[in-house]
Amino acid sequence: MPKNIIVKVIGGGLAGSESALYLAEKGFKVELYEMRPKKMTPAHKTGGLAELICSSSLKSDNLSTAHGLLKYELRLLNSIVLEAAYNSKVPGGDALCVDKDKFSFYITNKLINHPNIIIKNEEVTDVSKLMQNANTYAIIATGPLTSADLINNILSFTGNENLYFFDAIAPSVEYDSIDFSKTFKQSRYDKGEPAYINCPVNKEEYYNFINALVSAEKTNLHLNEEKKTAYYEGCLPVEVMASRGKDTLSFGMMKPVGLIDPVTMERPYAVLQLRQENEDASVWGLVGFQTQLKISEQKKVFTMIPALKNAKFVRFGEVHRNTYLNSPNILNVFFQMKNNPNLFFAGQVTGVEGYMESSASGIIAAINLERHILGEKLIKFPTETMLGSLQKHISTPVDNYQPMNSNFGILSAIKMKGKKIDRKNAKIEIAIKAMNDFIEKI
């Protein structure tokens, strides 16, 4: 290994944590910069590494799903995020759900105690100052909540405009404040354990709720930001979704399919689901109910659900600005800057969307940075895999670059003329084989 190598990882989220640990395990000395708790973001609440600020769910762990397939691939790469998730797991049916505090503590403790990692709680505002000599390398993994000073500094040397997306967080309520006489516990289609608290509503209750939701007062965004508002379609505020049509929610997060009320033995008209958010099961989040409503309006509207009539809110929903780079113009397929080979990016700031997708990008960037330092050929995972497909996404120029999470649509097409096949299962089989074969070669 070359002497006097300094690797700097900027950002202590999921991607940054993955990058730092991977490189440290390979013997590199790593400086991990995280500005929290000295300077907080609009959404973070602690100074812990890998703090989950939205959902406590890392999505499906079932190999028959795109998210399950991505987790399979990441297990082969020894993902610290997956390791932490399984060590802080709470019931979630088909999903891998975690106790947020335990999850963050596990990763924080792992990195703090690693002999090759130095954690610096300070804000980075000028990347060039960190990379003043030829033996300095960096991964910027500051996430969609990158500070204004740093994003402006990044734009000064990328020459591209950043993209603005306003993201939203859902409210959470105390378990003891739920009226369980008006709920039933079940996972959709009985997949996994009965992990969700289902709050059913009848037709009249549903439409009264929708009317109140779309007419409720929203929080004001700053004028200069509101002009650029562009919500990410995968995380729309619930009132925005409801405004698209009164039945939108009943076919979306409130759809009753796969659920049977054990009292009536019938499918409800619509259902609001609650998901466990901590190990003690004392806090439950409203699934899919990200919102921009004022706090007073959230109390008024969400307590119209019969089971939540007397709900005590642990956290209210809120909106924050997420920033993504036009990565195809800036990065190559290795998550490496086209005009600065010693600088890599990772995480949601690149336009991968989701917890595990961010983790994946952190590992990919770290693998390729290591190979770059050692003078070895950089690697591109097969496009039949989720990892390779995410690499392709962030490096393929398009007119309107959008965030992307793992899904079967981004995997390479299967060409099997004249045969009737289950395309999803075929893609899974091909992806597993491609990943296993590739791992053996690297």
C-alpha positions as CSV (number, residue, x, y, z in Angstrom):
1,M,0.0,0.0,0.0
2,P,1.4,3.5,-0.9
3,K,2.7,5.4,2.1
4,N,1.3,8.7,3.5
5,I,-2.1,8.0,1.9
6,I,-4.9,10.1,3.4
7,V,-8.5,9.2,2.7
8,K,-11.2,11.7,3.8
9,V,-14.8,10.8,3.9
10,I,-17.2,13.8,4.2
11,G,-20.5,12.9,5.7
12,G,-21.4,10.4,8.4
13,G,-24.7,9.0,7.0
14,L,-25.3,5.6,5.6
15,A,-23.1,6.0,2.5
16,G,-20.2,7.7,4.4
17,S,-20.3,5.1,7.2
18,E,-20.1,2.3,4.6
19,S,-17.2,4.0,2.8
20,A,-15.2,4.8,5.9
21,L,-15.5,1.3,7.3
22,Y,-14.7,-0.5,4.0
23,L,-11.5,1.6,3.6
24,A,-10.5,1.3,7.2
25,E,-10.9,-2.5,7.0
26,K,-8.6,-2.5,4.0
27,G,-5.9,-0.8,6.1
28,F,-6.3,2.8,5.1
29,K,-6.3,5.6,7.6
30,V,-9.6,7.4,7.3
31,E,-10.7,10.8,8.5
32,L,-14.5,10.9,8.7
33,Y,-16.0,14.4,8.8
34,E,-19.5,14.9,10.2
35,M,-20.6,18.4,11.2
36,R,-23.3,17.1,13.6
37,P,-23.8,17.8,16.5
38,K,-21.9,21.1,16.2
39,K,-24.1,22.1,13.3
40,M,-27.4,20.3,12.7
41,T,-29.5,19.9,9.6
42,P,-33.2,20.8,9.4
43,A,-34.2,17.1,9.8
44,H,-31.6,15.4,12.0
45,K,-32.1,15.2,15.8
46,T,-28.9,13.7,17.1
47,G,-25.1,13.7,16.4
48,G,-25.0,10.0,15.9
49,L,-23.6,8.5,12.7
50,A,-26.1,6.9,10.2
51,E,-29.1,8.5,11.9
52,L,-32.3,7.5,10.0
53,I,-34.4,10.7,9.6
54,C,-37.4,9.4,7.8
55,S,-38.8,5.9,8.0
56,S,-37.5,3.1,10.3
57,S,-38.0,0.6,7.5
58,L,-35.2,-0.5,5.2
59,K,-37.9,-2.0,3.0
60,S,-38.4,-5.7,2.0
61,D,-35.9,-8.3,3.0
62,N,-37.6,-10.8,0.7
63,L,-35.4,-12.0,-2.1
64,S,-38.3,-12.0,-4.4
65,T,-38.3,-8.2,-4.3
66,A,-35.9,-5.6,-5.8
67,H,-35.0,-4.4,-2.3
68,G,-34.4,-7.9,-1.1
69,L,-32.2,-8.6,-4.1
70,L,-30.1,-5.4,-3.3
71,K,-29.7,-6.6,0.3
72,Y,-28.5,-10.0,-1.0
73,E,-25.8,-8.3,-3.0
74,L,-24.8,-6.0,-0.1
75,R,-24.5,-9.0,2.2
76,L,-21.8,-10.3,-0.1
77,L,-19.9,-7.0,0.4
78,N,-20.2,-7.1,4.2
79,S,-22.4,-4.0,4.5
80,I,-22.2,-2.4,7.9
81,V,-25.6,-1.0,7.5
82,L,-27.1,-4.4,7.0
83,E,-25.1,-5.7,10.0
84,A,-26.5,-2.9,12.1
85,A,-30.0,-3.5,10.9
86,Y,-30.1,-7.1,11.8
87,N,-28.7,-6.2,15.3
88,S,-31.4,-3.6,15.9
89,K,-34.3,-5.3,14.1
90,V,-37.9,-4.8,15.2
91,P,-41.0,-6.6,13.8
92,G,-41.9,-5.3,10.3
93,G,-43.7,-8.1,8.5
94,D,-42.0,-8.5,5.1
95,A,-39.8,-5.4,5.7
96,L,-36.5,-5.0,7.5
97,C,-37.4,-2.5,10.2
98,V,-35.1,-1.2,12.9
99,D,-35.0,0.6,16.2
100,K,-33.5,3.9,14.9
101,D,-31.5,4.7,18.1
102,K,-30.0,1.2,18.4
103,F,-29.2,1.2,14.7
104,S,-27.3,4.5,14.8
105,F,-25.6,3.6,18.1
106,Y,-24.3,0.3,16.6
107,I,-22.7,2.0,13.6
108,T,-21.4,4.9,15.6
109,N,-19.8,2.6,18.1
110,K,-18.3,0.5,15.4
111,L,-16.6,3.4,13.6
112,I,-15.5,5.3,16.7
113,N,-13.7,2.3,18.0
114,H,-12.0,1.4,14.7
115,P,-8.2,2.0,15.0
116,N,-8.0,3.3,11.4
117,I,-10.8,5.8,11.7
118,I,-10.6,9.3,13.1
119,I,-13.9,11.1,13.4
120,K,-13.9,14.9,13.1
121,N,-17.0,16.7,14.1
122,E,-16.6,19.8,11.9
123,E,-18.3,21.2,8.8
124,V,-16.4,21.0,5.5
125,T,-17.1,24.1,3.4
126,D,-14.1,23.9,0.9
127,V,-13.2,20.5,-0.5
128,S,-10.0,21.9,-2.1
129,K,-8.6,22.7,1.3
130,L,-8.8,19.0,2.2
131,M,-7.1,17.9,-0.9
132,Q,-4.0,20.0,-1.1
133,N,-1.5,17.3,-2.0
134,A,-1.5,14.4,-4.5
135,N,-1.7,11.7,-1.8
136,T,-5.1,13.0,-0.5
137,Y,-8.3,11.3,-1.7
138,A,-11.9,12.0,-0.7
139,I,-15.4,10.7,-0.9
140,I,-18.2,13.2,-0.5
141,A,-21.2,11.5,1.0
142,T,-23.0,14.4,2.6
143,G,-26.5,13.3,1.5
144,P,-29.5,15.4,0.2
145,L,-29.2,17.6,3.3
146,T,-25.7,18.9,2.3
147,S,-25.1,22.3,3.9
148,A,-25.5,25.3,1.7
149,D,-21.9,26.4,2.0
150,L,-20.6,23.0,0.9
151,I,-23.1,22.5,-1.9
152,N,-22.2,26.0,-3.2
153,N,-18.5,25.0,-3.0
154,I,-19.2,21.8,-4.9
155,L,-21.1,23.7,-7.6
156,S,-18.1,26.0,-8.0
157,F,-15.9,23.2,-9.2
158,T,-18.5,21.1,-11.0
159,G,-20.0,23.9,-13.0
160,N,-23.5,22.4,-12.8
161,E,-26.7,23.5,-11.2
162,N,-28.0,21.4,-8.3
163,L,-31.5,20.0,-8.3
164,Y,-34.0,20.8,-5.6
165,F,-36.5,18.4,-4.2
166,F,-38.6,19.0,-1.1
167,D,-38.9,15.8,0.9
168,A,-41.2,15.1,3.8
169,I,-41.3,13.1,7.1
170,A,-44.3,11.3,8.5
171,P,-45.7,11.8,12.1
172,S,-45.3,9.2,14.9
173,V,-47.6,8.5,17.8
174,E,-47.4,7.0,21.3
175,Y,-48.5,3.3,21.4
176,D,-50.5,3.8,24.6
177,S,-52.5,6.6,23.0
178,I,-54.0,4.4,20.2
179,D,-57.5,3.2,20.6
180,F,-57.0,-0.5,20.0
181,S,-60.8,-1.2,20.0
182,K,-60.7,0.3,16.6
183,T,-57.7,-1.5,15.2
184,F,-56.5,-4.9,14.2
185,K,-52.9,-6.2,13.8
186,Q,-51.9,-7.8,10.5
187,S,-49.4,-7.6,7.8
188,R,-50.7,-7.3,4.2
189,Y,-51.4,-10.7,2.7
190,D,-50.2,-12.1,6.1
191,K,-46.6,-11.8,4.9
192,G,-44.3,-12.3,7.9
193,E,-45.5,-11.7,11.5
194,P,-48.6,-9.5,12.1
195,A,-46.4,-6.4,12.5
196,Y,-48.7,-3.5,11.5
197,I,-51.4,-1.8,13.5
198,N,-54.3,-1.3,11.0
199,C,-56.7,1.6,11.6
200,P,-59.7,1.0,9.4
201,V,-62.1,3.6,8.2
202,N,-65.5,3.3,6.5
203,K,-66.4,5.1,3.3
204,E,-67.9,8.2,5.0
205,E,-64.9,8.5,7.4
206,Y,-62.5,8.1,4.5
207,Y,-64.0,10.9,2.4
208,N,-64.4,13.2,5.4
209,F,-60.7,12.6,6.1
210,I,-59.7,13.4,2.5
211,N,-61.7,16.6,2.4
212,A,-60.1,17.8,5.6
213,L,-56.6,16.8,4.4
214,V,-56.7,18.7,1.1
215,S,-58.2,21.8,2.7
216,A,-55.8,21.9,5.7
217,E,-53.3,24.7,5.9
218,K,-49.7,23.9,5.0
219,T,-46.4,25.4,6.4
220,N,-44.9,28.1,4.4
221,L,-41.7,27.4,2.5
222,H,-39.2,30.2,1.9
223,L,-40.2,32.1,-1.2
224,N,-36.9,31.5,-3.1
225,E,-37.2,27.8,-2.4
226,E,-40.9,27.5,-3.2
227,K,-40.4,28.8,-6.7
228,K,-38.2,25.7,-7.3
229,T,-40.3,23.2,-5.4
230,A,-40.2,19.8,-7.1
231,Y,-41.3,16.9,-4.9
232,Y,-39.7,13.5,-5.4
233,E,-42.5,11.3,-6.6
234,G,-41.5,8.4,-4.3
235,C,-41.9,10.5,-1.2
236,L,-44.8,12.9,-1.8
237,P,-46.5,14.7,1.1
238,V,-49.8,12.9,1.7
239,E,-51.9,16.1,1.0
240,V,-50.2,16.5,-2.4
241,M,-51.2,12.9,-3.2
242,A,-54.8,13.5,-2.0
243,S,-55.1,16.6,-4.1
244,R,-54.7,14.5,-7.2
245,G,-58.0,12.7,-6.6
246,K,-60.2,11.7,-3.7
247,D,-59.5,8.0,-4.3
248,T,-55.7,8.3,-4.7
249,L,-55.0,7.3,-1.1
250,S,-57.4,4.4,-1.1
251,F,-55.4,3.0,-4.0
252,G,-52.1,4.0,-2.4
253,M,-50.9,3.9,1.2
254,M,-54.5,3.5,2.5
255,K,-55.4,0.6,0.2
256,P,-57.1,-2.2,2.1
257,V,-56.1,-5.1,-0.2
258,G,-54.6,-8.0,1.6
259,L,-56.2,-7.0,4.9
260,I,-59.2,-8.5,6.6
261,D,-60.8,-7.0,9.7
262,P,-61.1,-10.0,12.2
263,V,-64.3,-8.5,13.7
264,T,-66.3,-8.0,10.5
265,M,-64.4,-10.6,8.5
266,E,-64.5,-8.2,5.6
267,R,-62.0,-6.0,3.9
268,P,-62.2,-2.4,5.2
269,Y,-63.0,0.5,2.8
270,A,-59.6,2.0,3.6
271,V,-56.8,1.6,6.2
272,L,-54.2,3.8,7.8
273,Q,-51.3,1.6,8.9
274,L,-48.9,2.2,11.8
275,R,-45.4,0.7,11.9
276,Q,-43.2,0.1,14.9
277,E,-40.4,2.5,15.2
278,N,-38.4,1.4,18.3
279,E,-37.5,-1.8,20.1
280,D,-39.8,-1.0,23.0
281,A,-42.7,-0.7,20.5
282,S,-43.7,2.6,22.3
283,V,-43.6,4.7,19.2
284,W,-45.4,3.9,15.9
285,G,-45.2,5.9,12.6
286,L,-48.0,6.6,10.2
287,V,-46.9,4.7,7.1
288,G,-46.7,6.8,4.0
289,F,-48.1,9.9,5.7
290,Q,-45.3,12.4,5.0
291,T,-46.7,15.8,5.3
292,Q,-46.2,19.6,5.0
293,L,-49.3,20.5,7.1
294,K,-48.9,22.9,10.0
295,I,-48.7,21.1,13.4
296,S,-52.1,22.3,14.5
297,E,-53.6,21.0,11.3
298,Q,-51.8,17.6,11.7
299,K,-53.4,17.2,15.1
300,K,-56.9,18.1,13.7
301,V,-56.7,16.0,10.6
302,F,-55.0,12.8,11.7
303,T,-57.1,12.4,14.8
304,M,-60.1,12.1,12.5
305,I,-59.0,8.5,12.1
306,P,-61.1,6.7,14.8
307,A,-58.2,4.8,16.2
308,L,-56.1,8.0,16.5
309,K,-58.8,10.2,18.1
310,N,-56.8,10.6,21.3
311,A,-53.4,10.1,19.8
312,K,-50.3,11.7,21.4
313,F,-47.8,12.7,18.8
314,V,-44.2,12.0,19.5
315,R,-43.1,13.6,16.3
316,F,-45.0,15.7,13.7
317,G,-44.4,15.5,10.0
318,E,-42.3,18.1,8.3
319,V,-40.8,19.1,5.0
320,H,-37.1,19.7,4.3
321,R,-35.1,20.5,1.2
322,N,-33.2,17.6,-0.5
323,T,-30.4,18.4,-2.9
324,Y,-29.2,16.1,-5.7
325,L,-26.5,16.7,-8.2
326,N,-26.8,16.2,-12.0
327,S,-24.5,13.2,-11.6
328,P,-24.4,12.0,-15.2
329,N,-22.7,15.3,-16.1
330,I,-20.3,15.1,-13.2
331,L,-19.5,11.5,-12.4
332,N,-18.5,8.4,-14.3
333,V,-19.9,4.9,-13.7
334,F,-17.5,4.4,-10.7
335,F,-18.9,7.3,-8.7
336,Q,-15.7,9.2,-9.5
337,M,-15.5,12.8,-10.7
338,K,-14.7,13.0,-14.4
339,N,-12.3,15.9,-14.0
340,N,-10.8,15.0,-10.6
341,P,-10.0,11.3,-10.3
342,N,-9.1,11.6,-6.6
343,L,-12.6,12.7,-5.7
344,F,-15.6,10.4,-5.5
345,F,-19.2,11.0,-4.5
346,A,-21.7,8.6,-2.8
347,G,-25.1,8.5,-1.3
348,Q,-28.3,10.4,-2.1
349,V,-26.5,13.5,-3.2
350,T,-25.7,11.5,-6.3
351,G,-29.3,10.7,-7.1
352,V,-29.7,7.2,-5.6
353,E,-32.9,7.1,-3.6
354,G,-33.3,5.0,-0.4
355,Y,-31.4,3.8,2.6
356,M,-29.9,0.7,1.1
357,E,-29.2,2.4,-2.2
358,S,-27.2,5.0,-0.4
359,S,-25.3,2.2,1.4
360,A,-24.6,0.5,-1.9
361,S,-23.2,3.7,-3.4
362,G,-20.9,4.1,-0.4
363,I,-19.4,0.7,-0.8
364,I,-19.1,1.0,-4.6
365,A,-17.3,4.4,-4.2
366,A,-15.0,2.9,-1.6
367,I,-14.1,-0.1,-3.6
368,N,-13.2,2.0,-6.6
369,L,-11.3,4.6,-4.6
370,E,-9.2,1.8,-3.1
371,R,-8.5,0.4,-6.6
372,H,-7.7,3.9,-7.9
373,I,-5.2,4.4,-5.1
374,L,-3.6,1.0,-5.8
375,G,-3.4,1.6,-9.5
376,E,-5.8,-1.2,-10.3
377,K,-8.7,-1.3,-12.8
378,L,-11.8,0.2,-11.4
379,I,-14.9,-2.1,-11.4
380,K,-18.4,-1.9,-12.7
381,F,-20.8,-4.4,-11.4
382,P,-22.9,-6.3,-14.0
383,T,-26.0,-4.4,-15.1
384,E,-27.9,-7.6,-14.4
385,T,-27.4,-6.8,-10.7
386,M,-28.9,-4.0,-8.6
387,L,-25.5,-2.6,-7.9
388,G,-24.6,-2.4,-11.5
389,S,-27.9,-0.9,-12.4
390,L,-27.4,1.9,-9.9
391,Q,-24.0,2.6,-11.3
392,K,-25.6,2.9,-14.7
393,H,-28.3,5.2,-13.5
394,I,-25.9,7.8,-12.0
395,S,-23.7,7.9,-15.0
396,T,-26.2,7.8,-17.9
397,P,-27.1,11.3,-19.3
398,V,-30.8,12.1,-19.6
399,D,-32.8,15.3,-20.2
400,N,-34.4,15.3,-16.7
401,Y,-32.2,13.4,-14.2
402,Q,-34.4,12.0,-11.4
403,P,-33.6,10.1,-8.1
404,M,-33.9,6.3,-8.5
405,N,-34.3,3.5,-6.0
406,S,-33.8,-0.2,-6.7
407,N,-36.5,-1.8,-8.8
408,F,-36.7,-4.6,-11.4
409,G,-37.3,-2.1,-14.2
410,I,-33.7,-0.8,-14.1
411,L,-32.1,-4.3,-14.4
412,S,-30.9,-5.3,-17.9
413,A,-33.6,-6.6,-20.2
414,I,-34.0,-10.3,-20.6
415,K,-34.0,-11.4,-24.2
416,M,-35.6,-14.9,-24.4
417,K,-37.6,-15.0,-27.6
418,G,-40.2,-17.7,-28.1
419,K,-40.3,-18.6,-24.4
420,K,-42.9,-17.9,-21.8
421,I,-41.1,-17.0,-18.6
422,D,-41.7,-15.4,-15.3
423,R,-39.6,-12.3,-16.1
424,K,-39.2,-11.2,-12.4
425,N,-38.0,-14.5,-11.2
426,A,-35.8,-14.9,-14.3
427,K,-34.2,-11.5,-13.5
428,I,-33.6,-12.6,-9.9
429,E,-31.9,-15.8,-10.9
430,I,-29.7,-14.0,-13.5
431,A,-28.8,-11.2,-10.9
432,I,-27.8,-13.7,-8.2
433,K,-25.7,-15.7,-10.7
434,A,-24.1,-12.6,-12.1
435,M,-23.3,-11.2,-8.6
436,N,-21.9,-14.5,-7.3
437,D,-19.7,-15.0,-10.4
438,F,-18.5,-11.4,-10.3
439,I,-17.6,-11.5,-6.6
440,E,-15.4,-14.6,-7.2
441,K,-13.4,-12.6,-9.8
442,I,-12.6,-9.4,-7.7
